[in-house]
């Protein structure tokens, strides 16, 4: 294969789950031209030489502005056809990713035999029966490769010199050396451990001599504030770009959070993880590479329905359990 297109539009965690497969694909095909079709918001996660060309989609904007959206979609179609991809691997398994993959003109579109959205499989010329449990492994199966090592996958993440310098400067300014990165936000409410409990964990970490930084992701200012207030001054909120978050995560001694993009970033970077799981299955979505402790109550049942109501099992996990797990990993 000389020209390969990856269709994995978003979100953060899903792109990171696809990264080891594409890293292995690059290693097996060092001279291939690899393109990646991704939502504009997540392009900072992709770097050269892993990806030769990044093709940007903005599906949310297209839906809000259909007139300009049709024009942009037409332009993207021309761009993809001009690239003359031989194979497209759809690692998203959604109708929109499958449609964009077919629209791109690749000779063969490959996807899972059991995609996230069932009708997507009708658009694949080649369907792969995935047998492994974890989504990282499933992506590798679709691409026809073995999962890349953590070191190779971590090396595929971008390093932004400006972000690295800003991060180092912030830590010096605050007098922080060893710290844990706490992430109280989550993609939907059922996955979110109460933000105030993160503040309680921060107080316990201070007893171990570990400072706490609270990541405030997009639209997550409120849980970050609640965690900070509950920390009673022992945790600092950081509101940073994606590149800066990568820099902070690289330096962290520990990550604590739920099934979120920042947790999957810590996993790829080899940062020890306390993963607090509720309705989603850690065997499918949990830490894959790094030393980790997964906390999940037997009362939680597996569901990927995006509900805002708190998961009862998740609420059973106490501050003491998380703090004790942190002590063991540290």
N, C-alpha and C positions, 0 to 999 in steps of 0.2 A: 504493500500500500504506500502510495506516494503523497496522496492528498486526503487528509482525514478531517472531518468536521465533528466537533462535540456539541451536542445540544443539551445544555444544562443551564437554564435561564436564571434560576435562583431557588431558594433563598440562600443565605449565608451558609448554614449548616449543610445544606444539600450540595452546594458547590464544593465545600471542603470534603464531603464524603466522596465526591467524584474525583478529587485530586489524586489520590494514590493510583487509581486505575489509569488516569491520563499520564501520570509520571512513569508508570510501567510501560505504557504505550510508546512514550517518547524514548525510553531506554531501548526498547526492542526495535524502534524505527527511527534512529538518530537523524537520518537524512529526510524524513518525511516532513511535509508542510502540514502542521496541525493548526486548525482554526477552532475557535470556541464561540458559540452563539450564547450570549448572556445578557441579562437585563443591565441597563446602563448603571444602575445603582451599585452593582457588585463588581464592576470591572477592576477595582483596586485589588481584588483577590488574585488576579491572573497576571503572570509575569513571563517575560522572555528569559531564557530560551525554551521554557516549557511550551508556550503558545506563540506561534508565529504571527497569527492575525486574530484580533478580537473583533467580532461582529456584534454590534450593539442593537439590542431591541429595547423598546420602551412601551411595553404592552399596556401599562396603566394609563400612560398619556394617550395612547392610541384610542383607548376606550372612551376617555373623556373628551377627546377632540377628534371625532371620526373623519372629518374632512382632511385635516393635515395628517391624520394617522394613515389614511389610505395612501397618501403620497409617500410617507416615510416607509411604509410596508413595501411599496413598489420599488423604492430605492434600495431597500435591504435585499429584496429578491434579485435585483440586477447585480448587486454586489456579490451575492453568494453564487450566482450563475457564472459570473466572471472568474470566480476563484476555482471553478471546475473541480469540485470535490468528488472523489471516487466513492467514498464511504462516509455516511453520517451515523454516529452512535447517539441515539436519544437516551440519555441517562436520567431524564425527568419522568418519562412515562405519562405525560399529560397530553390532552388533545392539542393544546396550543403549541407545545414543543414538537409534537409529532407533525402537526400541520406545517410549522415553520421548517422542519427538517425536510419534508417532502417538497415544499416550495423552493428549497435551496438548490434543487436540481441534482443532488448526489445520485450516482448510479444505483447505490444500494443504501437503504435506510434500515438500520438494525435497532431492535429494542427488545425489552423483556417480553416473554410470553404472557406474563401476568403484570402488566403495567399498573401504575397507580390509578389511572382512569381506563377502564376496560376497553372502550372504543378505540383508544390510541393504537392498540395492536393491529387494527385493521389497516393502518397506514404503513405498517412495516413490511418490507419485502423479505426480511429475515428476522425470525423471532428466536430468542435464546431462552431456554428453560433454565431459570436460576434456581440453584439448589442450596446455596449457603444462607446462613441466618442473618448476617450483618449486611447493612446497605453498602458498606465499603467493598465487601466481597462480591455482592451482587453486581455492582458497577463494573468490577473487574471481569466478571463472567460475561457481561454484555460486550465488553471490549475485547474479549478473548485473550486476556493476559492474567498473570499471577499478580496478586496485590503487591505493590511496591513497599519497600521497607520504610519505617518511620523517618530515618535519616534522609532518604531520597525524597520523600514526600515533603518533609519540613523544608528541605533545601529548595523546593519548587515554589514556596511562598515568597512573595516579593519582599525586598528590603528597601525601604525608602530612607535615604540618608537624612533628609530633612526631618522626617518623623522620628528617626532614631535619636537625632540630636535634641529635638524638642522633648522627647520622653526623658532622656538622661538629664536634661536641664531641670525639668519639673521635679524629678526625684531628688536632685541635689538641693533645689530650692526648698523643698519640704523636709529635707534631712532624713529621707527614707532610704534604707538600704535593703532589708529583707522584708518582703510583703506578700500578702495573699490578695488575689483578685477575686472580688465577690460580684456575682451577677444576679441581682434579684428579679430582673425582668424575664419574660418568656413570651413565646409566640402567641399563646392564648392562655386564658385564665386558669384552666384546669391543670396546666403544667407549672404554675407559679407557686412556689413555697412562700408563705407570708413574708413580705418584705421586712417587717419589724424583727423577724427572727434572725435575719442576716445581721442586723444591728447587734443582737445578743451574741451572735457568733463572733463578731468583731471585738466585742468586749473580752470574750474568752481568749481570742487570739493574742490580744495585747498582753495577757498573763504569760503567754509563751514567748513574748518578745517579738511578735510578728505584727507589723502594721497592716492595715486593711485599706485597699482601694476599692471603691464601688463603681462599677461600670454603669454608666447611664446611656443605654443604647437609644436608637431612634424611637421616639414616643414612649420612653421609659423614665422620664424625669420624675414622675410621681413615686414609683416604687423605690427609685434611688434615694429620693428625699426621705421617705419613710424609714428606709434602712439607716440612713445617716443620722436622722433624729434619734432613732432607737439605740444607736451606737454610743450616744452620750459623748461625742467628740473623739471617739477612737477610730473613726473611719473617715476617709476623704472621698468625695465624689469626683470622678473624672468624666468630663464630657469631651470626647475626642473623636477624631476621624477614624476610619477603618484602618488606615495605614498606621496611625498612632496606637490603636488598640493592639495591632500585631506586635508593635514594639514593646508595649507594656507587658503583653502576655509572655513574650520571650524572656523577660526579666523576672517574672513572678516565681516565687517559691512554691505556690499552691494556687489552685483555682477551685472555687466553690460555686456551684450553680446547677441549674436544671438542664433539661434537654433543649439546649439553645445553641445558636451559632458560635458564641464565644467559648462554650464548653468544647465544641468540636475543634475549634482553633487551638485551645490548650492541648487537646489530645494530639494533634498533628505535631505540635511543637515540643512534645515530651514533658510538659508541665504536669506534675502530679495533680489529680482531679478528685474532688469529692463531688460525685454526681447524685443529685437529689431527684429521684424519678417518681412520677405519679402515674398517669394513664398510659404513657408510651412505654414500649418494651425495651429495656436496656440491652437485651440480647441482639436487638435489631439496630438500635440507635445509640447505644452506650459507648463509653470510652473503648477504643480498640487497641491503641498502641501503648499508652502511657501507664505508669503505676496509678492505680485508682481504687477507690472504695465507692461502690454504688449502694445508695440507701433507697430502699423501696419497701413500702408496707405491703403485707400480704392482703390488705384490704383493697389495694388498687387493682382494678381490672383493666386490661389493655383496650385502649380505644384511641383512634386518631381523629375523632370528631372535634372540631374546633369550638369548644364550649367555653364560656366565661366562668361558669360555676366552679368553685374550688373542688378539687378531687379530695374526697374524704380520707383516702389512704395517705395522701401526701401530707395532710394536716396532722397525721399521727406521728410524723417524724419530728423529734424534739431538738431543741438547741443543743442539749447535752449530747445527743447522738452524733450530731454534726461536729461538735467541738472535739469529742473523743476520737472520731475518725480522723480529724485534722491532726490531732496529737500523734496518732499512729503513723500517718504518712510523713509528718515532718521529722 
